[in-house]
Amino acid sequence: MALRLDILTLFPEMFDGFLAASIVGRAIRRGLVEVVRTNIRDFALDSYGSVDDAPFGGGVGMVLMCQPIFDAVEAVRTQDPRPGPVVLLTPQGRPLDQALAQELAGRERLILVAGHYEGFDERIRQGLADMEVSLGDFVLSGGEVAAMAVVDAVTRLQAGALGKDESAHEESFSEGLLEYPQYTRPREYRGMAVPDVLLNGDHAKIAAWRHEQACLRTMQRRADLWDRYRKRHESGELS
Ligand code: ADE
């Protein structure tokens, strides 16, 4: 059965273009994933559509209230018997990386909750969320862009979501290295030439060059990834 992704948000229309285009759009049309958007505001109890309120203890900004979020999550749960973790998108969460994407991609359902502008009432964390995921150490206006990142990363990992050409790109990164440099025609552009090794058709040499470049790049740009890669190597996990 297709992975079901529920997205709870105050701005469901933000996802329109994203869900229609490219690999995600195609995976939905092929029935590989099912994406269901739910507007949190539909669960407000008053005629103003209130979903947030001033923080106890004072301070600036507003706080997303428990009731609309708990009610929205409970409502989408009744739409499908499959259980799925409730994932809050917040800067306090576990940073999204390929390992987390792989973990999430293996579930049968995810209930993604995006806040906007304001924080969540802490009891949403306490009593509703199974995990929190962050897109990185920066502040977004809301969790929607982070939810899109999760949807994109897990959709790409569903069987049949990628064509042969598209899946090649996954390999280097799931090995823990950055991508090697790529070139296409022409052989020379504004005085910048394509490395000779790529032009001579020696596939073993090309593979060795690409691996070396991926290592160099990772070493130079991402000491953290390089460290992890080396340790996995030394422990014999990779050959
Ligand atoms: N909401 C606001 N900032 C965020 C971030 N960095 N990651 C996930 N959700 C967010």
Boltz pocket constraint, residues with backbone or C-beta under 6 A from the ligand:
constraints:
  - pocket:
      binder: B
      contacts: [[A, 89], [A, 90], [A, 91], [A, 115], [A, 133], [A, 134], [A, 135], [A, 136], [A, 137], [A, 138], [A, 139], [A, 140], [A, 141], [A, 142], [A, 143], [A, 146]]
      max_distance: 6.0
